[in-house]
């Protein structure tokens, strides 16, 4: 157990789109710093990141993974984040606890747009970040085109920190833009110095001038030097890079091939020199309170052996084994290397560690022995956009389901579940089909709860179109002894949409005794739970106007049955019609895809309410529409397909609307002709 206190630390998230090579970069960072003796690869399923079975089955990151290493007396905590948009909540939660982020991307113009939502989140929260253009051996555009494409999706100026040296399609070295020295890469060894390639002098000079001009926008002294053609010293350039990166004013760009370790050591050197340390981050995020321990939960795990683990960023003070946080005594403290745990005695400010047995503490929570500390901001919880109805394959497992899903939601707050009031289905909500399949795999593997799934039923309703008056219902039953007798007349009327149900009575002269009127209302309400078309009825008004009773045989139960008979007759005459739920949908997408989004919505019977450019996001539009819930079930799949995966939407229930007649006929046939 190594308790050596390092002279400094850096907490760095590795983020970027799916397939950009984040996990491979983490493996390379650990290898070149000798934290691991050999590199794993995703194909063999032996990397430090992507250690969960669900990740290795799919060869993709599905949750954050942490690892740590030491380099030049600095302790690095790396958080490898998922790239798929379906697991974005994991990434956003983790980013709230880091000092900087490495954004990994590919040198392909058509994939650069997928970075836009990530850049916006980083800039909205002012999280310093560096871009690492990976897979330069597969580049299909020139380096300057790559930079220009990246600049188009970032609100912060991007500055090339390196200029890659290419030989054909192969990356062979780089020019450091600060020192203007050239280096050649070697497999398994650091790059060494080579003569400056004359053929790149013009291109490198243009890129370097752009870097210095971007830095000079925030440094008047550097601006004066550039105006007077004075070459600024390297120390001044590095100082400006550190200050402006730390304030999220510029975004340095590096190039490499993580699979071959190319560009990884220069990236580490930049993180040492220029990335903000934990003290700088804390000063920006937190108001100091007498050095009282303060931490924030970035991720919750449930492990097969150790139970609950909370991954936390220590913002202030020192955490010790057994410390009481938010009134709960913590268990052990651990450093994580993928799934491996290293127990430690304490964790100081700036570290990212795991704490066991923090029951009732959730992801995003601020934890401290002092209940008066300021709550740290946390990432907004994404609203789910895709749903499946789930049923345990074994009936006896139903009692275990609630507890297992509760733990599942603690691990992944972007999931949600409900037992629908009308359909009685248990519905699991998430960010997409793969997201839910991963959740279902976890239910099966961790909790031995295999599930059957289907698309959820649409909670149709029905109502009536016309009024009918004095509908008669009589219930008379004789079976020896006291009989049963109830007799009612009802007026049945449609109500304005959204009114629900209204019951009144206009009984005169006691023709229906007061004690039996609640039975009439009960009978009406029970009938409305399952109308003649097979669905709950809404927006119906019923008035009891007349009736009769028997002094011996009448009862509340008899009047309840009489009311049901009257409703059965009257509603059929009142022209029952099918209603469907309509959602208010707000779509966010790049402006270049707006016409396709409008076509997608109208093709799903959507009603466009309007669209406009987003004032807080240049080049993006906001489209509002009404969309039938029946058309939403795969909407997110098509929307992402049309928008390179970056389109998103929020929704909320808005109103009920009559289903078009031909569609209503098909729905009733599918649901059994006359009911579900």
ABEGO torsion letter per residue (X at the ends): XBABBBABBBBBBBBEBBGAGAAAAAAAAAAAAGABABBBBAAAGABABGABAAAAAAGBBABBBBBBBBBGGBBBBBBBBBABAAAAAAAAAAAAABABBBBBBBBBAAAAAAAAAAAAAAAAAGBBBBBBBBGAAABABBAAAAAAAAAAABABBBBBABBBBBBEABBABBBBAAAGBBBBBBBGBBBBBBBBBAAAAAAAAAAAAAAAAAAAAABAAAAAAAAAGBBBBAAAAAAAAAAAAAAGABBBBBBBBAAAGBGAAAAAAAAAAABBBAAAAAAAABBBBGGBBBBBBABBBBBAAAEBBBBBBBABEBBBBGBBBGGBBBBBBBBBBEABBBBBABBBBGBBBBBBGBBGBBBGBBBBABAABBBBBBBBBBBBABBBBBBBABAAAAAAAAAAAAAAAAABAABBBBBBAAAGBBBBBBAEAAAAAAAAAAAAAAAGBBBBBBBBBBBBBBBBABBBBGBBBBBBBBAEEBBBBBBBBBBBBBBBBGAEBBBBBBBBGGABBAAAAAAAAAAAAAAAABBAAGBBBBGBBBBBABEBBBAAABBAAAAAAAAAAAAAAAAAAAGBBBBBBBBBBBBBBBAAAAAAAAAAAAAAGBBBAEBBBBAABBGBBBBBBBBBAAAAAAAAAAAAAAAGGABBBBBBBABBBBBBAAAAAAAAAAAGGBEX
